[in-house]
Structures are given as C-alpha cells and as structure tokens.
Amino acid sequence: MEITVDLKNELLQDPKTVESISVLYKKKKKYEGELVLINENPFEVKIFDKDKKDEAEKEHFVDFDKAIEIAIAHFDGTISVFKDVELN
C-alpha cells in the first residue's frame, strides 16, 4: 500500500484525535487498536490490539507494504479509509 500524503497528514497532524486504527492485510488478517506510536521519519505506526490473545501480536507495527486497507476512526465519529490501489 502506498503511503500517501493524505494518510500521513491524517495521522501526524493531531494523533490525539485518533480513537483507533484498523489494518486489513491479505488473507483476511486484521489488526485493530489504539495508536501507541507514530514516527514521521521513517514513517511508522504502531497500534495496540487488546483483543489479540497472543501477547506477541498485541503490539503491531503497521506493514504498509502488505496492508490493503487502513481505516482511521476519530473520537468525533469520523472515519477515514485508505485502500491499496491495484493497477492492471
């Protein structure tokens, strides 16, 4: 998935407004949780998925190369969805 300017701005401008982030990978693998870390350079995002049973999977760095969809939910009720664009 391409890291677009819009995606970066959505997370970097005011990360305190982000309620949760949902990341969908191929083969229906999904992580959803609170934003716990964001770095601008290099751009990386870590979420905490409290619903995962395996302790090793609770903290998850988003793999943008493998992600096909990222949804960002804000405390004001808005949700932004970013999807991988496949070129044929």
Biopython code that builds the backbone (N, CA, C, O; Angstrom):
import numpy as np
from Bio.PDB.StructureBuilder import StructureBuilder

atoms = [
    (1, "MET", "N", (0.848, -1.166, 0.000)),
    (1, "MET", "CA", (0.000, 0.000, 0.000)),
    (1, "MET", "C", (0.895, 1.230, 0.000)),
    (1, "MET", "O", (1.876, 1.298, 0.740)),
    (2, "GLU", "N", (0.555, 2.176, -0.815)),
    (2, "GLU", "CA", (1.337, 3.405, -0.894)),
    (2, "GLU", "C", (1.037, 4.298, 0.317)),
    (2, "GLU", "O", (-0.117, 4.474, 0.710)),
    (3, "ILE", "N", (2.088, 4.847, 0.886)),
    (3, "ILE", "CA", (1.922, 5.806, 1.988)),
    (3, "ILE", "C", (1.720, 7.177, 1.356)),
    (3, "ILE", "O", (2.679, 7.813, 0.920)),
    (4, "THR", "N", (0.486, 7.622, 1.307)),
    (4, "THR", "CA", (0.164, 8.884, 0.652)),
    (4, "THR", "C", (0.326, 10.061, 1.614)),
    (4, "THR", "O", (0.407, 9.886, 2.830)),
    (5, "VAL", "N", (0.370, 11.248, 1.045)),
    (5, "VAL", "CA", (0.443, 12.470, 1.844)),
    (5, "VAL", "C", (-0.795, 12.579, 2.727)),
    (5, "VAL", "O", (-0.700, 12.983, 3.887)),
    (6, "ASP", "N", (-1.955, 12.221, 2.182)),
    (6, "ASP", "CA", (-3.200, 12.286, 2.953)),
    (6, "ASP", "C", (-3.172, 11.350, 4.164)),
    (6, "ASP", "O", (-3.612, 11.714, 5.254)),
    (7, "LEU", "N", (-2.654, 10.152, 3.956)),
    (7, "LEU", "CA", (-2.554, 9.192, 5.061)),
    (7, "LEU", "C", (-1.610, 9.715, 6.138)),
    (7, "LEU", "O", (-1.926, 9.666, 7.326)),
    (8, "LYS", "N", (-0.463, 10.209, 5.721)),
    (8, "LYS", "CA", (0.497, 10.754, 6.680)),
    (8, "LYS", "C", (-0.105, 11.927, 7.453)),
    (8, "LYS", "O", (-0.004, 11.987, 8.678)),
    (9, "ASN", "N", (-0.727, 12.852, 6.737)),
    (9, "ASN", "CA", (-1.323, 14.019, 7.385)),
    (9, "ASN", "C", (-2.415, 13.627, 8.375)),
    (9, "ASN", "O", (-2.529, 14.211, 9.452)),
    (10, "GLU", "N", (-3.206, 12.644, 8.002)),
    (10, "GLU", "CA", (-4.303, 12.181, 8.861)),
    (10, "GLU", "C", (-3.772, 11.734, 10.231)),
    (10, "GLU", "O", (-4.403, 11.974, 11.260)),
    (11, "LEU", "N", (-2.617, 11.088, 10.225)),
    (11, "LEU", "CA", (-2.065, 10.559, 11.471)),
    (11, "LEU", "C", (-1.123, 11.526, 12.180)),
    (11, "LEU", "O", (-1.055, 11.530, 13.409)),
    (12, "LEU", "N", (-0.403, 12.339, 11.428)),
    (12, "LEU", "CA", (0.606, 13.197, 12.038)),
    (12, "LEU", "C", (0.070, 14.526, 12.553)),
    (12, "LEU", "O", (0.611, 15.070, 13.516)),
    (13, "GLN", "N", (-0.989, 15.067, 11.930)),
    (13, "GLN", "CA", (-1.462, 16.399, 12.305)),
    (13, "GLN", "C", (-1.927, 16.480, 13.745)),
    (13, "GLN", "O", (-1.520, 17.387, 14.471)),
    (14, "ASP", "N", (-2.755, 15.569, 14.167)),
    (14, "ASP", "CA", (-3.218, 15.574, 15.553)),
    (14, "ASP", "C", (-3.544, 14.147, 15.989)),
    (14, "ASP", "O", (-4.710, 13.755, 16.017)),
    (15, "PRO", "N", (-2.513, 13.373, 16.329)),
    (15, "PRO", "CA", (-2.738, 11.963, 16.662)),
    (15, "PRO", "C", (-3.637, 11.749, 17.880)),
    (15, "PRO", "O", (-4.168, 10.653, 18.059)),
    (16, "LYS", "N", (-3.819, 12.769, 18.719)),
    (16, "LYS", "CA", (-4.675, 12.619, 19.902)),
    (16, "LYS", "C", (-6.151, 12.510, 19.546)),
    (16, "LYS", "O", (-6.958, 12.116, 20.387)),
    (17, "THR", "N", (-6.519, 12.855, 18.302)),
    (17, "THR", "CA", (-7.915, 12.739, 17.877)),
    (17, "THR", "C", (-8.239, 11.334, 17.372)),
    (17, "THR", "O", (-9.404, 11.017, 17.131)),
    (18, "VAL", "N", (-7.214, 10.486, 17.210)),
    (18, "VAL", "CA", (-7.404, 9.135, 16.674)),
    (18, "VAL", "C", (-7.868, 8.197, 17.786)),
    (18, "VAL", "O", (-7.176, 7.998, 18.785)),
    (19, "GLU", "N", (-9.054, 7.629, 17.587)),
    (19, "GLU", "CA", (-9.599, 6.680, 18.569)),
    (19, "GLU", "C", (-9.030, 5.280, 18.342)),
    (19, "GLU", "O", (-8.608, 4.609, 19.283)),
    (20, "SER", "N", (-9.026, 4.848, 17.070)),
    (20, "SER", "CA", (-8.484, 3.529, 16.753)),
    (20, "SER", "C", (-8.078, 3.465, 15.283)),
    (20, "SER", "O", (-8.504, 4.267, 14.452)),
    (21, "ILE", "N", (-7.236, 2.474, 15.003)),
    (21, "ILE", "CA", (-6.794, 2.224, 13.638)),
    (21, "ILE", "C", (-7.037, 0.762, 13.336)),
    (21, "ILE", "O", (-6.719, -0.114, 14.141)),
    (22, "SER", "N", (-7.603, 0.508, 12.172)),
    (22, "SER", "CA", (-7.870, -0.852, 11.717)),
    (22, "SER", "C", (-7.044, -1.099, 10.461)),
    (22, "SER", "O", (-7.082, -0.305, 9.521)),
    (23, "VAL", "N", (-6.295, -2.204, 10.449)),
    (23, "VAL", "CA", (-5.445, -2.537, 9.308)),
    (23, "VAL", "C", (-5.839, -3.910, 8.798)),
    (23, "VAL", "O", (-5.871, -4.882, 9.554)),
    (24, "LEU", "N", (-6.138, -3.980, 7.512)),
    (24, "LEU", "CA", (-6.511, -5.237, 6.882)),
    (24, "LEU", "C", (-5.398, -5.653, 5.927)),
    (24, "LEU", "O", (-4.939, -4.869, 5.095)),
    (25, "TYR", "N", (-4.978, -6.910, 6.070)),
    (25, "TYR", "CA", (-3.958, -7.480, 5.197)),
    (25, "TYR", "C", (-4.594, -8.538, 4.316)),
    (25, "TYR", "O", (-5.752, -8.908, 4.510)),
    (26, "LYS", "N", (-3.834, -9.021, 3.349)),
    (26, "LYS", "CA", (-4.311, -10.120, 2.516)),
    (26, "LYS", "C", (-4.614, -11.324, 3.395)),
    (26, "LYS", "O", (-4.129, -11.415, 4.523)),
    (27, "LYS", "N", (-5.399, -12.226, 2.887)),
    (27, "LYS", "CA", (-5.832, -13.431, 3.609)),
    (27, "LYS", "C", (-6.642, -13.085, 4.855)),
    (27, "LYS", "O", (-6.658, -13.845, 5.823)),
    (28, "LYS", "N", (-7.314, -11.937, 4.827)),
    (28, "LYS", "CA", (-8.260, -11.512, 5.872)),
    (28, "LYS", "C", (-7.630, -11.309, 7.245)),
    (28, "LYS", "O", (-8.351, -11.291, 8.242)),
    (29, "LYS", "N", (-6.322, -11.157, 7.330)),
    (29, "LYS", "CA", (-5.670, -10.904, 8.610)),
    (29, "LYS", "C", (-5.913, -9.445, 8.986)),
    (29, "LYS", "O", (-5.690, -8.544, 8.177)),
    (30, "LYS", "N", (-6.375, -9.215, 10.223)),
    (30, "LYS", "CA", (-6.779, -7.872, 10.621)),
    (30, "LYS", "C", (-6.255, -7.547, 12.023)),
    (30, "LYS", "O", (-6.260, -8.382, 12.927)),
    (31, "TYR", "N", (-5.810, -6.314, 12.160)),
    (31, "TYR", "CA", (-5.414, -5.779, 13.459)),
    (31, "TYR", "C", (-6.209, -4.501, 13.675)),
    (31, "TYR", "O", (-6.404, -3.717, 12.746)),
    (32, "GLU", "N", (-6.669, -4.295, 14.907)),
    (32, "GLU", "CA", (-7.423, -3.081, 15.222)),
    (32, "GLU", "C", (-7.109, -2.679, 16.649)),
    (32, "GLU", "O", (-7.159, -3.501, 17.564)),
    (33, "GLY", "N", (-6.786, -1.409, 16.832)),
    (33, "GLY", "CA", (-6.487, -0.975, 18.180)),
    (33, "GLY", "C", (-6.096, 0.486, 18.264)),
    (33, "GLY", "O", (-6.198, 1.246, 17.301)),
    (34, "GLU", "N", (-5.645, 0.850, 19.451)),
    (34, "GLU", "CA", (-5.260, 2.224, 19.734)),
    (34, "GLU", "C", (-3.901, 2.540, 19.125)),
    (34, "GLU", "O", (-3.029, 1.676, 19.035)),
    (35, "LEU", "N", (-3.739, 3.776, 18.715)),
    (35, "LEU", "CA", (-2.452, 4.271, 18.234)),
    (35, "LEU", "C", (-1.543, 4.459, 19.439)),
    (35, "LEU", "O", (-1.886, 5.191, 20.367)),
    (36, "VAL", "N", (-0.381, 3.800, 19.431)),
    (36, "VAL", "CA", (0.538, 3.935, 20.563)),
    (36, "VAL", "C", (1.857, 4.594, 20.165)),
    (36, "VAL", "O", (2.580, 5.095, 21.025)),
    (37, "LEU", "N", (2.176, 4.599, 18.868)),
    (37, "LEU", "CA", (3.423, 5.201, 18.424)),
    (37, "LEU", "C", (3.299, 5.638, 16.985)),
    (37, "LEU", "O", (2.750, 4.919, 16.150)),
    (38, "ILE", "N", (3.811, 6.825, 16.698)),
    (38, "ILE", "CA", (3.898, 7.273, 15.310)),
    (38, "ILE", "C", (5.196, 8.040, 15.142)),
    (38, "ILE", "O", (5.499, 8.942, 15.923)),
    (39, "ASN", "N", (5.956, 7.682, 14.127)),
    (39, "ASN", "CA", (7.194, 8.373, 13.788)),
    (39, "ASN", "C", (7.062, 8.930, 12.380)),
    (39, "ASN", "O", (6.514, 8.283, 11.488)),
    (40, "GLU", "N", (7.576, 10.144, 12.197)),
    (40, "GLU", "CA", (7.468, 10.773, 10.887)),
    (40, "GLU", "C", (8.532, 10.291, 9.915)),
    (40, "GLU", "O", (8.248, 10.058, 8.741)),
    (41, "ASN", "N", (9.771, 10.140, 10.410)),
    (41, "ASN", "CA", (10.847, 9.773, 9.503)),
    (41, "ASN", "C", (11.801, 8.807, 10.183)),
    (41, "ASN", "O", (12.561, 9.232, 11.053)),
    (42, "PRO", "N", (11.800, 7.550, 9.836)),
    (42, "PRO", "CA", (10.944, 6.925, 8.820)),
    (42, "PRO", "C", (9.511, 6.809, 9.330)),
    (42, "PRO", "O", (9.274, 6.682, 10.532)),
    (43, "PHE", "N", (8.566, 6.853, 8.400)),
    (43, "PHE", "CA", (7.161, 6.809, 8.775)),
    (43, "PHE", "C", (6.812, 5.415, 9.268)),
    (43, "PHE", "O", (6.889, 4.445, 8.514)),
    (44, "GLU", "N", (6.428, 5.317, 10.533)),
    (44, "GLU", "CA", (5.997, 4.048, 11.107)),
    (44, "GLU", "C", (4.889, 4.294, 12.116)),
    (44, "GLU", "O", (4.839, 5.324, 12.789)),
    (45, "VAL", "N", (4.007, 3.312, 12.196)),
    (45, "VAL", "CA", (2.839, 3.398, 13.056)),
    (45, "VAL", "C", (2.729, 2.090, 13.837)),
    (45, "VAL", "O", (2.830, 1.002, 13.269)),
    (46, "LYS", "N", (2.520, 2.213, 15.151)),
    (46, "LYS", "CA", (2.315, 1.021, 15.981)),
    (46, "LYS", "C", (0.978, 1.161, 16.684)),
    (46, "LYS", "O", (0.641, 2.221, 17.211)),
    (47, "ILE", "N", (0.219, 0.066, 16.682)),
    (47, "ILE", "CA", (-1.063, 0.043, 17.370)),
    (47, "ILE", "C", (-1.037, -1.048, 18.435)),
    (47, "ILE", "O", (-0.233, -1.979, 18.379)),
    (48, "PHE", "N", (-1.934, -0.909, 19.404)),
    (48, "PHE", "CA", (-2.088, -1.906, 20.464)),
    (48, "PHE", "C", (-3.452, -2.545, 20.308)),
    (48, "PHE", "O", (-4.479, -1.892, 20.495)),
    (49, "ASP", "N", (-3.460, -3.833, 19.961)),
    (49, "ASP", "CA", (-4.693, -4.581, 19.742)),
    (49, "ASP", "C", (-4.967, -5.443, 20.974)),
    (49, "ASP", "O", (-4.466, -6.562, 21.086)),
    (50, "LYS", "N", (-5.766, -4.908, 21.892)),
    (50, "LYS", "CA", (-6.017, -5.601, 23.164)),
    (50, "LYS", "C", (-6.824, -6.880, 22.997)),
    (50, "LYS", "O", (-6.870, -7.698, 23.917)),
    (51, "ASP", "N", (-7.462, -7.074, 21.845)),
    (51, "ASP", "CA", (-8.285, -8.263, 21.617)),
    (51, "ASP", "C", (-7.480, -9.483, 21.178)),
    (51, "ASP", "O", (-8.007, -10.596, 21.191)),
    (52, "LYS", "N", (-6.226, -9.304, 20.792)),
    (52, "LYS", "CA", (-5.396, -10.437, 20.387)),
    (52, "LYS", "C", (-5.048, -11.271, 21.615)),
    (52, "LYS", "O", (-4.673, -10.725, 22.653)),
    (53, "LYS", "N", (-5.167, -12.566, 21.502)),
    (53, "LYS", "CA", (-4.869, -13.456, 22.620)),
    (53, "LYS", "C", (-3.365, -13.652, 22.807)),
    (53, "LYS", "O", (-2.887, -13.768, 23.936)),
    (54, "ASP", "N", (-2.628, -13.689, 21.710)),
    (54, "ASP", "CA", (-1.180, -13.877, 21.745)),
    (54, "ASP", "C", (-0.509, -12.554, 22.123)),
    (54, "ASP", "O", (-0.656, -11.553, 21.422)),
    (55, "GLU", "N", (0.225, -12.560, 23.234)),
    (55, "GLU", "CA", (0.900, -11.342, 23.704)),
    (55, "GLU", "C", (1.802, -10.733, 22.635)),
    (55, "GLU", "O", (1.923, -9.511, 22.544)),
    (56, "ALA", "N", (2.428, -11.573, 21.833)),
    (56, "ALA", "CA", (3.347, -11.096, 20.800)),
    (56, "ALA", "C", (2.617, -10.331, 19.695)),
    (56, "ALA", "O", (3.240, -9.545, 18.982)),
    (57, "GLU", "N", (1.320, -10.544, 19.542)),
    (57, "GLU", "CA", (0.555, -9.871, 18.493)),
    (57, "GLU", "C", (-0.194, -8.639, 19.000)),
    (57, "GLU", "O", (-0.790, -7.917, 18.201)),
    (58, "LYS", "N", (-0.178, -8.388, 20.290)),
    (58, "LYS", "CA", (-0.918, -7.238, 20.823)),
    (58, "LYS", "C", (-0.352, -5.916, 20.323)),
    (58, "LYS", "O", (-1.112, -5.030, 19.931)),
    (59, "GLU", "N", (0.981, -5.769, 20.330)),
    (59, "GLU", "CA", (1.596, -4.579, 19.767)),
    (59, "GLU", "C", (1.989, -4.890, 18.328)),
    (59, "GLU", "O", (2.702, -5.857, 18.059)),
    (60, "HIS", "N", (1.511, -4.052, 17.409)),
    (60, "HIS", "CA", (1.673, -4.350, 15.989)),
    (60, "HIS", "C", (2.146, -3.120, 15.227)),
    (60, "HIS", "O", (1.488, -2.080, 15.237)),
    (61, "PHE", "N", (3.298, -3.250, 14.562)),
    (61, "PHE", "CA", (3.743, -2.214, 13.637)),
    (61, "PHE", "C", (3.023, -2.439, 12.315)),
    (61, "PHE", "O", (3.014, -3.555, 11.794)),
    (62, "VAL", "N", (2.423, -1.395, 11.773)),
    (62, "VAL", "CA", (1.706, -1.493, 10.504)),
    (62, "VAL", "C", (2.716, -1.743, 9.389)),
    (62, "VAL", "O", (3.684, -0.998, 9.238)),
    (63, "ASP", "N", (2.483, -2.793, 8.616)),
    (63, "ASP", "CA", (3.322, -3.116, 7.463)),
    (63, "ASP", "C", (2.622, -2.555, 6.226)),
    (63, "ASP", "O", (1.725, -3.185, 5.665)),
    (64, "PHE", "N", (3.045, -1.368, 5.815)),
    (64, "PHE", "CA", (2.380, -0.694, 4.702)),
    (64, "PHE", "C", (2.566, -1.437, 3.382)),
    (64, "PHE", "O", (1.727, -1.321, 2.488)),
    (65, "ASP", "N", (3.645, -2.192, 3.245)),
    (65, "ASP", "CA", (3.873, -2.955, 2.018)),
    (65, "ASP", "C", (2.845, -4.070, 1.850)),
    (65, "ASP", "O", (2.512, -4.440, 0.724)),
    (66, "LYS", "N", (2.342, -4.606, 2.957)),
    (66, "LYS", "CA", (1.393, -5.722, 2.907)),
    (66, "LYS", "C", (-0.050, -5.308, 3.161)),
    (66, "LYS", "O", (-0.967, -6.072, 2.857)),
    (67, "ALA", "N", (-0.271, -4.132, 3.706)),
    (67, "ALA", "CA", (-1.632, -3.680, 4.027)),
    (67, "ALA", "C", (-2.423, -3.419, 2.750)),
    (67, "ALA", "O", (-1.888, -2.910, 1.765)),
    (68, "ILE", "N", (-3.711, -3.777, 2.785)),
    (68, "ILE", "CA", (-4.581, -3.478, 1.647)),
    (68, "ILE", "C", (-5.639, -2.429, 2.001)),
    (68, "ILE", "O", (-6.246, -1.828, 1.115)),
    (69, "GLU", "N", (-5.857, -2.213, 3.312)),
    (69, "GLU", "CA", (-6.808, -1.184, 3.739)),
    (69, "GLU", "C", (-6.474, -0.734, 5.154)),
    (69, "GLU", "O", (-6.163, -1.543, 6.028)),
    (70, "ILE", "N", (-6.548, 0.585, 5.356)),
    (70, "ILE", "CA", (-6.354, 1.166, 6.683)),
    (70, "ILE", "C", (-7.513, 2.108, 6.948)),
    (70, "ILE", "O", (-7.797, 3.004, 6.154)),
    (71, "ALA", "N", (-8.185, 1.893, 8.083)),
    (71, "ALA", "CA", (-9.291, 2.758, 8.491)),
    (71, "ALA", "C", (-8.890, 3.453, 9.789)),
    (71, "ALA", "O", (-8.421, 2.817, 10.733)),
    (72, "ILE", "N", (-9.084, 4.773, 9.815)),
    (72, "ILE", "CA", (-8.735, 5.567, 10.987)),
    (72, "ILE", "C", (-10.009, 6.164, 11.554)),
    (72, "ILE", "O", (-10.671, 6.971, 10.902)),
    (73, "ALA", "N", (-10.352, 5.760, 12.779)),
    (73, "ALA", "CA", (-11.553, 6.268, 13.451)),
    (73, "ALA", "C", (-11.140, 7.355, 14.435)),
    (73, "ALA", "O", (-10.191, 7.196, 15.204)),
    (74, "HIS", "N", (-11.878, 8.466, 14.392)),
    (74, "HIS", "CA", (-11.602, 9.589, 15.281)),
    (74, "HIS", "C", (-12.661, 9.678, 16.374)),
    (74, "HIS", "O", (-13.770, 9.165, 16.225)),
    (75, "PHE", "N", (-12.303, 10.334, 17.470)),
    (75, "PHE", "CA", (-13.230, 10.477, 18.592)),
    (75, "PHE", "C", (-14.481, 11.273, 18.225)),
    (75, "PHE", "O", (-15.506, 11.149, 18.895)),
    (76, "ASP", "N", (-14.412, 12.089, 17.169)),
    (76, "ASP", "CA", (-15.592, 12.868, 16.768)),
    (76, "ASP", "C", (-16.566, 12.066, 15.902)),
    (76, "ASP", "O", (-17.577, 12.596, 15.441)),
    (77, "GLY", "N", (-16.252, 10.782, 15.683)),
    (77, "GLY", "CA", (-17.147, 9.916, 14.920)),
    (77, "GLY", "C", (-16.791, 9.776, 13.455)),
    (77, "GLY", "O", (-17.391, 8.955, 12.761)),
    (78, "THR", "N", (-15.837, 10.547, 12.960)),
    (78, "THR", "CA", (-15.449, 10.430, 11.560)),
    (78, "THR", "C", (-14.498, 9.251, 11.368)),
    (78, "THR", "O", (-13.725, 8.898, 12.259)),
    (79, "ILE", "N", (-14.578, 8.655, 10.183)),
    (79, "ILE", "CA", (-13.715, 7.535, 9.824)),
    (79, "ILE", "C", (-13.130, 7.806, 8.447)),
    (79, "ILE", "O", (-13.857, 8.121, 7.505)),
    (80, "SER", "N", (-11.824, 7.684, 8.337)),
    (80, "SER", "CA", (-11.135, 7.824, 7.052)),
    (80, "SER", "C", (-10.619, 6.458, 6.642)),
    (80, "SER", "O", (-10.022, 5.741, 7.446)),
    (81, "VAL", "N", (-10.854, 6.101, 5.382)),
    (81, "VAL", "CA", (-10.421, 4.801, 4.882)),
    (81, "VAL", "C", (-9.448, 5.010, 3.733)),
    (81, "VAL", "O", (-9.708, 5.783, 2.811)),
    (82, "PHE", "N", (-8.333, 4.313, 3.803)),
    (82, "PHE", "CA", (-7.315, 4.359, 2.765)),
    (82, "PHE", "C", (-7.153, 2.945, 2.242)),
    (82, "PHE", "O", (-6.930, 2.011, 3.013)),
    (83, "LYS", "N", (-7.267, 2.783, 0.905)),
    (83, "LYS", "CA", (-7.201, 1.450, 0.302)),
    (83, "LYS", "C", (-6.055, 1.377, -0.672)),
    (83, "LYS", "O", (-5.663, 2.372, -1.281)),
    (84, "ASP", "N", (-5.516, 0.159, -0.810)),
    (84, "ASP", "CA", (-4.474, -0.108, -1.778)),
    (84, "ASP", "C", (-5.100, -0.027, -3.161)),
    (84, "ASP", "O", (-6.177, -0.575, -3.397)),
    (85, "VAL", "N", (-4.425, 0.652, -4.063)),
    (85, "VAL", "CA", (-4.913, 0.781, -5.425)),
    (85, "VAL", "C", (-4.111, -0.174, -6.307)),
    (85, "VAL", "O", (-2.892, -0.053, -6.425)),
    (86, "GLU", "N", (-4.804, -1.112, -6.915)),
    (86, "GLU", "CA", (-4.130, -2.061, -7.797)),
    (86, "GLU", "C", (-4.225, -1.559, -9.228)),
    (86, "GLU", "O", (-5.300, -1.209, -9.716)),
    (87, "LEU", "N", (-3.069, -1.532, -9.891)),
    (87, "LEU", "CA", (-3.029, -1.116, -11.283)),
    (87, "LEU", "C", (-3.006, -2.346, -12.186)),
    (87, "LEU", "O", (-2.167, -3.233, -12.031)),
    (88, "ASN", "N", (-3.947, -2.380, -13.136)),
    (88, "ASN", "CA", (-4.000, -3.529, -14.050)),
    (88, "ASN", "C", (-3.350, -3.188, -15.363)),
    (88, "ASN", "O", (-3.297, -4.027, -16.262)),
]
sb = StructureBuilder()
sb.init_structure("model")
sb.init_model(0)
sb.init_chain("A")
sb.init_seg("    ")
for serial, (resi, resn, name, xyz) in enumerate(atoms, 1):
    if name == "N":
        sb.init_residue(resn, " ", resi, " ")
    sb.init_atom(name, np.array(xyz, "f"), 0.0, 1.0, " ", f" {name:<3s}", serial, name[0])
structure = sb.get_structure()
